[in-house]
Amino acid sequence: AGRSCARSRAAPADGGGGARRVQARRAAMSDFYVGMKAEYWSPSYNEWIECRIAFVHANGCLKLENIDGSGVLKESADQSRVRPHPDEKKQGGKGGPPPL
């Protein structure tokens, strides 16, 4: 049972402060970063689709863009359906953004 990236409509009992801190920690622990090449498992197409990480949401979910820059692939994808692109692994991948 993985966590869902669906947006919750119910307000947290603590007013949201505690939930926001937990979400911020999840995002900080992410193995993904903006600009990283990745692959998304599409249950609709039953295949891996190349993409780029556009944004890491506070809850850990990922906004994915098409690799060719043609637009958004997935607004809020669960990390369990995303893996680093093979090119990222060759470059030492998994870790952080490339050096500036």
Backbone as XML, in Angstrom:
<?xml version="1.0"?>
<chain id="A" units="angstrom">
  <residue number="1" name="ALA">
    <atom name="N" x="0.842" y="-1.189" z="0.000"/>
    <atom name="CA" x="0.000" y="0.000" z="0.000"/>
    <atom name="C" x="0.873" y="1.232" z="0.000"/>
  </residue>
  <residue number="2" name="GLY">
    <atom name="N" x="0.975" y="1.924" z="-1.126"/>
    <atom name="CA" x="1.760" y="3.149" z="-1.216"/>
    <atom name="C" x="0.906" y="4.356" z="-0.926"/>
  </residue>
  <residue number="3" name="ARG">
    <atom name="N" x="1.554" y="5.461" z="-0.714"/>
    <atom name="CA" x="0.786" y="6.670" z="-0.445"/>
    <atom name="C" x="0.225" y="7.203" z="-1.749"/>
  </residue>
  <residue number="4" name="SER">
    <atom name="N" x="-0.862" y="7.900" z="-1.647"/>
    <atom name="CA" x="-1.525" y="8.428" z="-2.823"/>
    <atom name="C" x="-1.092" y="9.857" z="-3.079"/>
  </residue>
  <residue number="5" name="CYS">
    <atom name="N" x="-1.009" y="10.212" z="-4.339"/>
    <atom name="CA" x="-0.668" y="11.580" z="-4.689"/>
    <atom name="C" x="-1.909" y="12.405" z="-4.968"/>
  </residue>
  <residue number="6" name="ALA">
    <atom name="N" x="-3.070" y="11.804" z="-4.780"/>
    <atom name="CA" x="-4.320" y="12.547" z="-4.960"/>
    <atom name="C" x="-4.402" y="13.635" z="-3.897"/>
  </residue>
  <residue number="7" name="ARG">
    <atom name="N" x="-4.928" y="14.740" z="-4.297"/>
    <atom name="CA" x="-5.046" y="15.859" z="-3.353"/>
    <atom name="C" x="-6.180" y="15.612" z="-2.379"/>
  </residue>
  <residue number="8" name="SER">
    <atom name="N" x="-5.883" y="15.807" z="-1.115"/>
    <atom name="CA" x="-6.884" y="15.627" z="-0.069"/>
    <atom name="C" x="-7.715" y="16.893" z="0.063"/>
  </residue>
  <residue number="9" name="ARG">
    <atom name="N" x="-9.030" y="16.736" z="0.166"/>
    <atom name="CA" x="-9.909" y="17.893" z="0.311"/>
    <atom name="C" x="-10.207" y="18.190" z="1.770"/>
  </residue>
  <residue number="10" name="ALA">
    <atom name="N" x="-9.967" y="17.238" z="2.654"/>
    <atom name="CA" x="-10.246" y="17.435" z="4.078"/>
    <atom name="C" x="-9.097" y="18.201" z="4.734"/>
  </residue>
  <residue number="11" name="ALA">
    <atom name="N" x="-9.424" y="19.141" z="5.590"/>
    <atom name="CA" x="-8.401" y="19.902" z="6.309"/>
    <atom name="C" x="-7.841" y="19.043" z="7.435"/>
  </residue>
  <residue number="12" name="PRO">
    <atom name="N" x="-6.512" y="19.052" z="7.637"/>
    <atom name="CA" x="-5.924" y="18.279" z="8.723"/>
    <atom name="C" x="-6.400" y="18.783" z="10.075"/>
  </residue>
  <residue number="13" name="ALA">
    <atom name="N" x="-6.486" y="17.876" z="11.033"/>
    <atom name="CA" x="-6.974" y="18.222" z="12.373"/>
    <atom name="C" x="-6.077" y="19.234" z="13.066"/>
  </residue>
  <residue number="14" name="ASP">
    <atom name="N" x="-4.777" y="19.230" z="12.736"/>
    <atom name="CA" x="-3.853" y="20.147" z="13.410"/>
    <atom name="C" x="-3.739" y="21.489" z="12.684"/>
  </residue>
  <residue number="15" name="GLY">
    <atom name="N" x="-4.607" y="21.749" z="11.745"/>
    <atom name="CA" x="-4.560" y="23.003" z="11.000"/>
    <atom name="C" x="-3.581" y="22.965" z="9.842"/>
  </residue>
  <residue number="16" name="GLY">
    <atom name="N" x="-2.868" y="21.871" z="9.682"/>
    <atom name="CA" x="-1.974" y="21.714" z="8.539"/>
    <atom name="C" x="-0.510" y="21.902" z="8.851"/>
  </residue>
  <residue number="17" name="GLY">
    <atom name="N" x="-0.168" y="22.493" z="9.983"/>
    <atom name="CA" x="1.232" y="22.756" z="10.301"/>
    <atom name="C" x="2.061" y="21.497" z="10.373"/>
  </residue>
  <residue number="18" name="GLY">
    <atom name="N" x="1.583" y="20.505" z="11.119"/>
    <atom name="CA" x="2.316" y="19.247" z="11.254"/>
    <atom name="C" x="2.400" y="18.497" z="9.946"/>
  </residue>
  <residue number="19" name="ALA">
    <atom name="N" x="1.297" y="18.483" z="9.214"/>
    <atom name="CA" x="1.269" y="17.782" z="7.929"/>
    <atom name="C" x="2.244" y="18.428" z="6.950"/>
  </residue>
  <residue number="20" name="ARG">
    <atom name="N" x="2.335" y="19.742" z="6.940"/>
    <atom name="CA" x="3.264" y="20.424" z="6.036"/>
    <atom name="C" x="4.713" y="20.075" z="6.372"/>
  </residue>
  <residue number="21" name="ARG">
    <atom name="N" x="5.033" y="19.969" z="7.662"/>
    <atom name="CA" x="6.406" y="19.609" z="8.044"/>
    <atom name="C" x="6.746" y="18.201" z="7.575"/>
  </residue>
  <residue number="22" name="VAL">
    <atom name="N" x="5.809" y="17.268" z="7.717"/>
    <atom name="CA" x="6.037" y="15.896" z="7.275"/>
    <atom name="C" x="6.224" y="15.870" z="5.762"/>
  </residue>
  <residue number="23" name="GLN">
    <atom name="N" x="5.387" y="16.605" z="5.029"/>
    <atom name="CA" x="5.503" y="16.643" z="3.571"/>
    <atom name="C" x="6.830" y="17.255" z="3.142"/>
  </residue>
  <residue number="24" name="ALA">
    <atom name="N" x="7.284" y="18.280" z="3.817"/>
    <atom name="CA" x="8.556" y="18.909" z="3.475"/>
    <atom name="C" x="9.705" y="17.932" z="3.692"/>
  </residue>
  <residue number="25" name="ARG">
    <atom name="N" x="9.639" y="17.131" z="4.748"/>
    <atom name="CA" x="10.682" y="16.128" z="4.988"/>
    <atom name="C" x="10.668" y="15.064" z="3.906"/>
  </residue>
  <residue number="26" name="ARG">
    <atom name="N" x="9.491" y="14.641" z="3.479"/>
    <atom name="CA" x="9.403" y="13.638" z="2.410"/>
    <atom name="C" x="10.052" y="14.162" z="1.134"/>
  </residue>
  <residue number="27" name="ALA">
    <atom name="N" x="9.758" y="15.404" z="0.783"/>
    <atom name="CA" x="10.323" y="15.992" z="-0.435"/>
    <atom name="C" x="11.841" y="16.102" z="-0.317"/>
  </residue>
  <residue number="28" name="ALA">
    <atom name="N" x="12.334" y="16.443" z="0.869"/>
    <atom name="CA" x="13.777" y="16.579" z="1.071"/>
    <atom name="C" x="14.481" y="15.234" z="0.948"/>
  </residue>
  <residue number="29" name="MET">
    <atom name="N" x="13.779" y="14.137" z="1.252"/>
    <atom name="CA" x="14.375" y="12.807" z="1.191"/>
    <atom name="C" x="14.268" y="12.198" z="-0.206"/>
  </residue>
  <residue number="30" name="SER">
    <atom name="N" x="13.685" y="12.897" z="-1.139"/>
    <atom name="CA" x="13.468" y="12.376" z="-2.478"/>
    <atom name="C" x="14.792" y="12.106" z="-3.193"/>
  </residue>
  <residue number="31" name="ASP">
    <atom name="N" x="14.807" y="11.041" z="-3.985"/>
    <atom name="CA" x="15.963" y="10.740" z="-4.827"/>
    <atom name="C" x="15.867" y="11.471" z="-6.164"/>
  </residue>
  <residue number="32" name="PHE">
    <atom name="N" x="14.824" y="12.254" z="-6.336"/>
    <atom name="CA" x="14.586" y="12.947" z="-7.592"/>
    <atom name="C" x="14.798" y="14.448" z="-7.425"/>
  </residue>
  <residue number="33" name="TYR">
    <atom name="N" x="15.181" y="15.097" z="-8.502"/>
    <atom name="CA" x="15.389" y="16.544" z="-8.472"/>
    <atom name="C" x="14.942" y="17.154" z="-9.796"/>
  </residue>
  <residue number="34" name="VAL">
    <atom name="N" x="14.631" y="18.419" z="-9.767"/>
    <atom name="CA" x="14.156" y="19.135" z="-10.944"/>
    <atom name="C" x="15.215" y="19.079" z="-12.047"/>
  </residue>
  <residue number="35" name="GLY">
    <atom name="N" x="14.779" y="18.716" z="-13.230"/>
    <atom name="CA" x="15.664" y="18.624" z="-14.380"/>
    <atom name="C" x="16.189" y="17.220" z="-14.628"/>
  </residue>
  <residue number="36" name="MET">
    <atom name="N" x="16.005" y="16.325" z="-13.675"/>
    <atom name="CA" x="16.502" y="14.956" z="-13.795"/>
    <atom name="C" x="15.719" y="14.184" z="-14.853"/>
  </residue>
  <residue number="37" name="LYS">
    <atom name="N" x="16.431" y="13.424" z="-15.695"/>
    <atom name="CA" x="15.772" y="12.531" z="-16.645"/>
    <atom name="C" x="15.295" y="11.312" z="-15.876"/>
  </residue>
  <residue number="38" name="ALA">
    <atom name="N" x="14.080" y="10.866" z="-16.191"/>
    <atom name="CA" x="13.489" y="9.736" z="-15.483"/>
    <atom name="C" x="12.609" y="8.951" z="-16.449"/>
  </residue>
  <residue number="39" name="GLU">
    <atom name="N" x="12.023" y="7.873" z="-15.923"/>
    <atom name="CA" x="11.045" y="7.091" z="-16.663"/>
    <atom name="C" x="9.839" y="6.889" z="-15.759"/>
  </residue>
  <residue number="40" name="TYR">
    <atom name="N" x="8.651" y="7.037" z="-16.336"/>
    <atom name="CA" x="7.386" y="6.884" z="-15.619"/>
    <atom name="C" x="6.679" y="5.639" z="-16.118"/>
  </residue>
  <residue number="41" name="TRP">
    <atom name="N" x="6.255" y="4.766" z="-15.186"/>
    <atom name="CA" x="5.497" y="3.579" z="-15.570"/>
    <atom name="C" x="4.051" y="3.988" z="-15.807"/>
  </residue>
  <residue number="42" name="SER">
    <atom name="N" x="3.592" y="3.863" z="-17.032"/>
    <atom name="CA" x="2.231" y="4.202" z="-17.398"/>
    <atom name="C" x="1.369" y="2.951" z="-17.413"/>
  </residue>
  <residue number="43" name="PRO">
    <atom name="N" x="0.426" y="2.858" z="-16.453"/>
    <atom name="CA" x="-0.467" y="1.700" z="-16.491"/>
    <atom name="C" x="-1.378" y="1.726" z="-17.724"/>
  </residue>
  <residue number="44" name="SER">
    <atom name="N" x="-1.652" y="2.911" z="-18.254"/>
    <atom name="CA" x="-2.511" y="3.031" z="-19.444"/>
    <atom name="C" x="-1.846" y="2.434" z="-20.681"/>
  </residue>
  <residue number="45" name="TYR">
    <atom name="N" x="-0.552" y="2.726" z="-20.847"/>
    <atom name="CA" x="0.179" y="2.236" z="-22.009"/>
    <atom name="C" x="0.949" y="0.954" z="-21.708"/>
  </residue>
  <residue number="46" name="ASN">
    <atom name="N" x="1.008" y="0.584" z="-20.420"/>
    <atom name="CA" x="1.711" y="-0.620" z="-19.991"/>
    <atom name="C" x="3.172" y="-0.608" z="-20.433"/>
  </residue>
  <residue number="47" name="GLU">
    <atom name="N" x="3.831" y="0.562" z="-20.250"/>
    <atom name="CA" x="5.244" y="0.695" z="-20.605"/>
    <atom name="C" x="5.865" y="1.872" z="-19.868"/>
  </residue>
  <residue number="48" name="TRP">
    <atom name="N" x="7.203" y="1.910" z="-19.851"/>
    <atom name="CA" x="7.933" y="3.032" z="-19.267"/>
    <atom name="C" x="8.013" y="4.161" z="-20.282"/>
  </residue>
  <residue number="49" name="ILE">
    <atom name="N" x="7.765" y="5.385" z="-19.837"/>
    <atom name="CA" x="7.795" y="6.561" z="-20.710"/>
    <atom name="C" x="8.899" y="7.497" z="-20.219"/>
  </residue>
  <residue number="50" name="GLU">
    <atom name="N" x="9.777" y="7.904" z="-21.123"/>
    <atom name="CA" x="10.842" y="8.841" z="-20.762"/>
    <atom name="C" x="10.245" y="10.192" z="-20.404"/>
  </residue>
  <residue number="51" name="CYS">
    <atom name="N" x="10.795" y="10.815" z="-19.383"/>
    <atom name="CA" x="10.293" y="12.124" z="-18.957"/>
    <atom name="C" x="11.392" y="12.879" z="-18.212"/>
  </residue>
  <residue number="52" name="ARG">
    <atom name="N" x="11.047" y="14.057" z="-17.758"/>
    <atom name="CA" x="11.954" y="14.890" z="-16.973"/>
    <atom name="C" x="11.188" y="15.377" z="-15.750"/>
  </residue>
  <residue number="53" name="ILE">
    <atom name="N" x="11.853" y="15.431" z="-14.596"/>
    <atom name="CA" x="11.225" y="15.926" z="-13.374"/>
    <atom name="C" x="11.099" y="17.448" z="-13.490"/>
  </residue>
  <residue number="54" name="ALA">
    <atom name="N" x="9.868" y="17.937" z="-13.417"/>
    <atom name="CA" x="9.613" y="19.377" z="-13.521"/>
    <atom name="C" x="9.501" y="20.015" z="-12.145"/>
  </residue>
  <residue number="55" name="PHE">
    <atom name="N" x="9.021" y="19.229" z="-11.154"/>
    <atom name="CA" x="8.799" y="19.781" z="-9.818"/>
    <atom name="C" x="8.638" y="18.629" z="-8.836"/>
  </residue>
  <residue number="56" name="VAL">
    <atom name="N" x="9.186" y="18.794" z="-7.631"/>
    <atom name="CA" x="8.976" y="17.825" z="-6.556"/>
    <atom name="C" x="8.022" y="18.477" z="-5.567"/>
  </residue>
  <residue number="57" name="HIS">
    <atom name="N" x="6.805" y="17.961" z="-5.477"/>
    <atom name="CA" x="5.805" y="18.510" z="-4.568"/>
    <atom name="C" x="6.202" y="18.252" z="-3.117"/>
  </residue>
  <residue number="58" name="ALA">
    <atom name="N" x="5.695" y="19.063" z="-2.208"/>
    <atom name="CA" x="6.001" y="18.927" z="-0.784"/>
    <atom name="C" x="5.621" y="17.554" z="-0.242"/>
  </residue>
  <residue number="59" name="ASN">
    <atom name="N" x="4.604" y="16.916" z="-0.843"/>
    <atom name="CA" x="4.180" y="15.594" z="-0.373"/>
    <atom name="C" x="5.000" y="14.467" z="-0.994"/>
  </residue>
  <residue number="60" name="GLY">
    <atom name="N" x="6.010" y="14.829" z="-1.787"/>
    <atom name="CA" x="6.880" y="13.834" z="-2.402"/>
    <atom name="C" x="6.479" y="13.424" z="-3.796"/>
  </residue>
  <residue number="61" name="CYS">
    <atom name="N" x="5.273" y="13.783" z="-4.223"/>
    <atom name="CA" x="4.825" y="13.454" z="-5.572"/>
    <atom name="C" x="5.590" y="14.296" z="-6.584"/>
  </residue>
  <residue number="62" name="LEU">
    <atom name="N" x="5.616" y="13.833" z="-7.824"/>
    <atom name="CA" x="6.440" y="14.463" z="-8.848"/>
    <atom name="C" x="5.609" y="14.990" z="-10.011"/>
  </residue>
  <residue number="63" name="LYS">
    <atom name="N" x="5.914" y="16.201" z="-10.448"/>
    <atom name="CA" x="5.340" y="16.723" z="-11.686"/>
    <atom name="C" x="6.314" y="16.340" z="-12.789"/>
  </residue>
  <residue number="64" name="LEU">
    <atom name="N" x="5.803" y="15.673" z="-13.814"/>
    <atom name="CA" x="6.639" y="15.159" z="-14.890"/>
    <atom name="C" x="6.318" y="15.849" z="-16.206"/>
  </residue>
  <residue number="65" name="GLU">
    <atom name="N" x="7.372" y="16.167" z="-16.965"/>
    <atom name="CA" x="7.216" y="16.749" z="-18.292"/>
    <atom name="C" x="7.678" y="15.740" z="-19.324"/>
  </residue>
  <residue number="66" name="ASN">
    <atom name="N" x="7.111" y="15.826" z="-20.523"/>
    <atom name="CA" x="7.572" y="14.997" z="-21.630"/>
    <atom name="C" x="9.040" y="15.319" z="-21.897"/>
  </residue>
  <residue number="67" name="ILE">
    <atom name="N" x="9.813" y="14.321" z="-22.233"/>
    <atom name="CA" x="11.251" y="14.481" z="-22.429"/>
    <atom name="C" x="11.563" y="15.448" z="-23.571"/>
  </residue>
  <residue number="68" name="ASP">
    <atom name="N" x="10.653" y="15.551" z="-24.543"/>
    <atom name="CA" x="10.887" y="16.444" z="-25.683"/>
    <atom name="C" x="10.456" y="17.885" z="-25.404"/>
  </residue>
  <residue number="69" name="GLY">
    <atom name="N" x="9.983" y="18.145" z="-24.176"/>
    <atom name="CA" x="9.584" y="19.502" z="-23.806"/>
    <atom name="C" x="8.211" y="19.899" z="-24.317"/>
  </residue>
  <residue number="70" name="SER">
    <atom name="N" x="7.436" y="18.953" z="-24.798"/>
    <atom name="CA" x="6.146" y="19.277" z="-25.403"/>
    <atom name="C" x="5.021" y="19.526" z="-24.398"/>
  </residue>
  <residue number="71" name="GLY">
    <atom name="N" x="5.293" y="19.375" z="-23.115"/>
    <atom name="CA" x="4.251" y="19.658" z="-22.124"/>
    <atom name="C" x="4.298" y="18.713" z="-20.938"/>
  </residue>
  <residue number="72" name="VAL">
    <atom name="N" x="3.271" y="18.829" z="-20.099"/>
    <atom name="CA" x="3.199" y="18.039" z="-18.875"/>
    <atom name="C" x="2.751" y="16.612" z="-19.193"/>
  </residue>
  <residue number="73" name="LEU">
    <atom name="N" x="3.481" y="15.645" z="-18.646"/>
    <atom name="CA" x="3.112" y="14.238" z="-18.780"/>
    <atom name="C" x="2.186" y="13.832" z="-17.643"/>
  </residue>
  <residue number="74" name="LYS">
    <atom name="N" x="2.556" y="14.206" z="-16.418"/>
    <atom name="CA" x="1.780" y="13.842" z="-15.232"/>
    <atom name="C" x="1.937" y="14.958" z="-14.214"/>
  </residue>
  <residue number="75" name="GLU">
    <atom name="N" x="0.824" y="15.486" z="-13.727"/>
    <atom name="CA" x="0.843" y="16.607" z="-12.780"/>
    <atom name="C" x="1.320" y="16.175" z="-11.396"/>
  </residue>
  <residue number="76" name="SER">
    <atom name="N" x="0.954" y="14.971" z="-10.979"/>
    <atom name="CA" x="1.282" y="14.524" z="-9.627"/>
    <atom name="C" x="1.468" y="13.000" z="-9.617"/>
  </residue>
  <residue number="77" name="ALA">
    <atom name="N" x="2.672" y="12.563" z="-9.956"/>
    <atom name="CA" x="2.965" y="11.129" z="-10.044"/>
    <atom name="C" x="3.567" y="10.624" z="-8.744"/>
  </residue>
  <residue number="78" name="ASP">
    <atom name="N" x="3.151" y="9.441" z="-8.333"/>
    <atom name="CA" x="3.720" y="8.796" z="-7.158"/>
    <atom name="C" x="5.131" y="8.319" z="-7.507"/>
  </residue>
  <residue number="79" name="GLN">
    <atom name="N" x="6.071" y="8.521" z="-6.589"/>
    <atom name="CA" x="7.457" y="8.130" z="-6.832"/>
    <atom name="C" x="7.622" y="6.638" z="-7.100"/>
  </residue>
  <residue number="80" name="SER">
    <atom name="N" x="6.679" y="5.825" z="-6.628"/>
    <atom name="CA" x="6.788" y="4.381" z="-6.849"/>
    <atom name="C" x="6.631" y="4.022" z="-8.323"/>
  </residue>
  <residue number="81" name="ARG">
    <atom name="N" x="6.137" y="4.935" z="-9.138"/>
    <atom name="CA" x="5.985" y="4.690" z="-10.576"/>
    <atom name="C" x="7.047" y="5.416" z="-11.391"/>
  </residue>
  <residue number="82" name="VAL">
    <atom name="N" x="8.046" y="5.960" z="-10.723"/>
    <atom name="CA" x="9.092" y="6.707" z="-11.417"/>
    <atom name="C" x="10.447" y="6.114" z="-11.043"/>
  </residue>
  <residue number="83" name="ARG">
    <atom name="N" x="11.318" y="6.007" z="-12.039"/>
    <atom name="CA" x="12.680" y="5.540" z="-11.787"/>
    <atom name="C" x="13.653" y="6.430" z="-12.547"/>
  </residue>
  <residue number="84" name="PRO">
    <atom name="N" x="14.907" y="6.497" z="-12.077"/>
    <atom name="CA" x="15.896" y="7.291" z="-12.816"/>
    <atom name="C" x="16.076" y="6.737" z="-14.222"/>
  </residue>
  <residue number="85" name="HIS">
    <atom name="N" x="16.287" y="7.610" z="-15.165"/>
    <atom name="CA" x="16.557" y="7.215" z="-16.542"/>
    <atom name="C" x="17.909" y="6.504" z="-16.578"/>
  </residue>
  <residue number="86" name="PRO">
    <atom name="N" x="18.087" y="5.509" z="-17.444"/>
    <atom name="CA" x="19.389" y="4.823" z="-17.527"/>
    <atom name="C" x="20.564" y="5.778" z="-17.738"/>
  </residue>
  <residue number="87" name="ASP">
    <atom name="N" x="20.360" y="6.890" z="-18.449"/>
    <atom name="CA" x="21.433" y="7.876" z="-18.639"/>
    <atom name="C" x="21.868" y="8.486" z="-17.320"/>
  </residue>
  <residue number="88" name="GLU">
    <atom name="N" x="20.935" y="8.670" z="-16.391"/>
    <atom name="CA" x="21.253" y="9.248" z="-15.080"/>
    <atom name="C" x="22.160" y="8.301" z="-14.299"/>
  </residue>
  <residue number="89" name="LYS">
    <atom name="N" x="21.892" y="7.017" z="-14.408"/>
    <atom name="CA" x="22.693" y="6.021" z="-13.684"/>
    <atom name="C" x="24.127" y="6.003" z="-14.196"/>
  </residue>
  <residue number="90" name="LYS">
    <atom name="N" x="24.309" y="6.174" z="-15.507"/>
    <atom name="CA" x="25.650" y="6.186" z="-16.100"/>
    <atom name="C" x="26.465" y="7.378" z="-15.597"/>
  </residue>
  <residue number="91" name="GLN">
    <atom name="N" x="25.781" y="8.473" z="-15.282"/>
    <atom name="CA" x="26.450" y="9.688" z="-14.833"/>
    <atom name="C" x="26.667" y="9.695" z="-13.321"/>
  </residue>
  <residue number="92" name="GLY">
    <atom name="N" x="26.400" y="8.590" z="-12.679"/>
    <atom name="CA" x="26.534" y="8.555" z="-11.232"/>
    <atom name="C" x="25.198" y="8.738" z="-10.559"/>
  </residue>
  <residue number="93" name="GLY">
    <atom name="N" x="24.185" y="9.161" z="-11.310"/>
    <atom name="CA" x="22.790" y="9.320" z="-10.906"/>
    <atom name="C" x="22.507" y="9.353" z="-9.425"/>
  </residue>
  <residue number="94" name="LYS">
    <atom name="N" x="21.339" y="8.967" z="-9.056"/>
    <atom name="CA" x="20.810" y="8.892" z="-7.694"/>
    <atom name="C" x="21.572" y="9.734" z="-6.686"/>
  </residue>
  <residue number="95" name="GLY">
    <atom name="N" x="21.105" y="10.873" z="-6.427"/>
    <atom name="CA" x="21.771" y="11.689" z="-5.452"/>
    <atom name="C" x="21.263" y="13.085" z="-5.447"/>
  </residue>
  <residue number="96" name="GLY">
    <atom name="N" x="21.679" y="13.869" z="-6.340"/>
    <atom name="CA" x="21.267" y="15.260" z="-6.307"/>
    <atom name="C" x="21.415" y="15.882" z="-7.668"/>
  </residue>
  <residue number="97" name="PRO">
    <atom name="N" x="21.120" y="17.145" z="-7.705"/>
    <atom name="CA" x="21.225" y="17.829" z="-8.993"/>
    <atom name="C" x="22.670" y="17.898" z="-9.439"/>
  </residue>
  <residue number="98" name="PRO">
    <atom name="N" x="22.877" y="18.048" z="-10.734"/>
    <atom name="CA" x="24.245" y="18.164" z="-11.218"/>
    <atom name="C" x="24.911" y="19.402" z="-10.640"/>
  </residue>
  <residue number="99" name="PRO">
    <atom name="N" x="26.236" y="19.400" z="-10.531"/>
    <atom name="CA" x="26.929" y="20.571" z="-9.983"/>
    <atom name="C" x="26.696" y="21.800" z="-10.858"/>
  </residue>
  <residue number="100" name="LEU">
    <atom name="N" x="26.673" y="22.953" z="-10.234"/>
    <atom name="CA" x="26.453" y="24.210" z="-10.981"/>
    <atom name="C" x="27.712" y="24.715" z="-11.599"/>
  </residue>
</chain>
